[in-house]
Amino acid sequence: MPRDDFSRDVIDRLAKRAGMRCSCPDCRMPTTGPDASEGITNTGVAAHIAAASPAGARYDEAMTSTERSEIKNGIWLCQTHAKLIDDDEHTYTVAVLEDWKAVAESIARLEARGFEVRRARPFRQLEKKIPKLIAEMREDIRKHELTREFIVLRNRRIGYNPGTTPFFTYFVEDHNEVMSAVKIMIHYGAIYDAGNGGDLHVEVVGDVAQRKLAVVIALEHEPREAAAELAENRQMMRRPTGAGAILKSGIFGKEAGAAAVIERFGSAAEGIGVSVYKLSECEAGDNHLTFPQFLKAANFYKRAPAIFYLNEPPHGFQPIQDFRRLPESPEEAFKSGLEWAIRQARERRELALELRADLGEPIHDFRLQASLKDDPEAVGAAIRKYLGVTQADQQGWRAKAFDNWRSAIEATDVLVFMVPRLPLVEMRGVAIADSKLPLILINSKDRTNGRTFTLLHEFSHLVVRASGISGLDFEAPEPASAVVEQFCNAVAGAALVPADWLLSEYLVRAKGQVKTWDEDELAALATRFGVSREVVLRRLLSLGRTTKAFYDSRRASFLAEYAALEDRTSTGGPPHHLTVLSQLGRGFTRLVFQGYYDRQLTLRDVANHLNMQVTAVPSIERAAFGMAG
């Protein structure tokens, strides 16, 4: 049967009636523009609401051929959403698409008459979270309708004089969590960034929607200095060549001498696209970066651009204990990549907490707890019981051991994230022991069986409530770290390779009193338990089935193998959406999509939270929920 396609006139009218934008309310992207040869490029699609042929989505056999090809049956979409609505006709029904179309055409009609239209968002959950602050804002707006600016100060001892500009003032001492409240308002769309380095603007909720305020957050150092610092920072933010003032703050650090300059600024200069000498001059305040170079600098140093407008660099970021004790581990403060990974993980945790609350899904407290005085064997057994892992389960996992241990851990409301592109020398794992949704980070560069041990090691950190960064050296020489690290190593080994199970294995029983082990024997046992050969050998040592001398002789070769694996260049790999799914975990990814289905998030929010292009979102959605295609 032939398709009932739209005529060229219908296609043209559909596009123009939607304002040449995608009609999906979460998208609204332009679909036309100039090409390189003074022509026009078009990425829009005149999609059928009810399918043009029987094999299509939402086909209605009661419609006539003429009705299927009329403008009433069409909707203008970008290519991504044109495909999406046909891939999932159960979600994108005729009623949904007709609603999209009506809203899109209404918006286009208003915009054509000079109105600016912003999409409203339900604020019921927001009002539940911060009712007192929003009530106070509403009352202030009602009394002073022309005032659009407010400032947040720590307490009433701090003064601020903006000149002739009227403003509202809110105090931390009145609203204990006002800083967090501002972040929540940003997430809900109650606050949006006006761009160009200017102030933030707020759409106040409820019966005063569409009214705008400017937000300035004052973080005081000393009460007498706060107003002056804030006023100066506001002036700096308005400077078109502010990068020089930013760099002069010393945020990048200082060092003298040509060799020191190259050593200090070499990689940064390359990443920003300037010479090391120019970057050094900018640091000293004798030169300026262009604004694009400044944005590259912010990206290279993994800092929000606003941080660089401070008069002084912020205090160093060292929020959790550093347990790293690999021989080559750096002893300076966290490097930017690791710091960024920890910050990003914490932001994802905050998002997960918020989405779970909005969706009405309870979060279980992390209940399992032990002390460093407990028997590691008993704690390992308790972990297996807590996670519900049996010997029969583990025997069937083999090459999928890490994935299955991770799923068992995530099922207890623990977030597990993989960290890409971070050297193993910087970290193998991170544990952040919060009571709700504690975090585990695993370096994706670690070998597969190594990841499994790291995962259980970091889980052991959660059990003893010891947040920290681990290098997982079995022979940690520093007493301060050895107590925690060696305990967590022992617990992880006991959980992964239970003593009774290992000692009952035929290979172990057949050895008798022989304390040496060949590669094939270790490899066979490692495969059986889904761990590395070193973990097996370490367990044999702890159970008296090998000697310390033999273990030490084999450990050197293990370390050489690990170094070779880290140096090996990766070729190929899975599709990008599967890599992202592996990094974020199926549970977190599904939660983000549930937020989208519940209309807590837009499609662009989903893409941002998953760090993907909007066009790739359907691929990761299918993978996360195990759908074919």
Secondary structure as UniProt FT lines:
FT   HELIX           8..17
FT   TURN            18..20
FT   TURN            25..27
FT   STRAND          32..34
FT   TURN            36..37
FT   STRAND          40..42
FT   STRAND          44..48
FT   TURN            54..55
FT   TURN            57..58
FT   TURN            61..62
FT   HELIX           65..68
FT   HELIX           71..73
FT   STRAND          74..78
FT   HELIX           79..87
FT   TURN            89..91
FT   HELIX           94..112
FT   TURN            113..114
FT   HELIX           124..129
FT   HELIX           131..143
FT   TURN            145..146
FT   STRAND          149..153
FT   TURN            156..157
FT   TURN            163..164
FT   STRAND          168..171
FT   TURN            172..174
FT   TURN            176..177
FT   HELIX           178..188
FT   STRAND          191..193
FT   TURN            196..197
FT   STRAND          200..203
FT   HELIX           206..208
FT   TURN            209..210
FT   STRAND          212..217
FT   HELIX           223..237
FT   TURN            240..242
FT   HELIX           243..248
FT   TURN            251..252
FT   HELIX           258..272
FT   HELIX           276..284
FT   HELIX           291..300
FT   TURN            301..302
FT   HELIX           305..309
FT   STRAND          321..322
FT   TURN            327..328
FT   HELIX           336..358
FT   TURN            359..360
FT   TURN            372..373
FT   HELIX           376..387
FT   HELIX           391..397
FT   HELIX           398..400
FT   HELIX           401..410
FT   TURN            411..413
FT   STRAND          415..419
FT   TURN            424..426
FT   STRAND          429..432
FT   STRAND          439..443
FT   TURN            444..445
FT   HELIX           448..463
FT   TURN            464..465
FT   STRAND          468..470
FT   TURN            474..475
FT   HELIX           479..496
FT   HELIX           499..504
FT   HELIX           506..511
FT   TURN            512..513
FT   HELIX           519..529
FT   HELIX           533..542
FT   TURN            543..544
FT   HELIX           548..567
FT   HELIX           576..584
FT   HELIX           586..597
FT   TURN            598..599
FT   HELIX           603..609
FT   TURN            610..611
FT   HELIX           614..616
FT   HELIX           617..624
FT   TURN            625..626
//
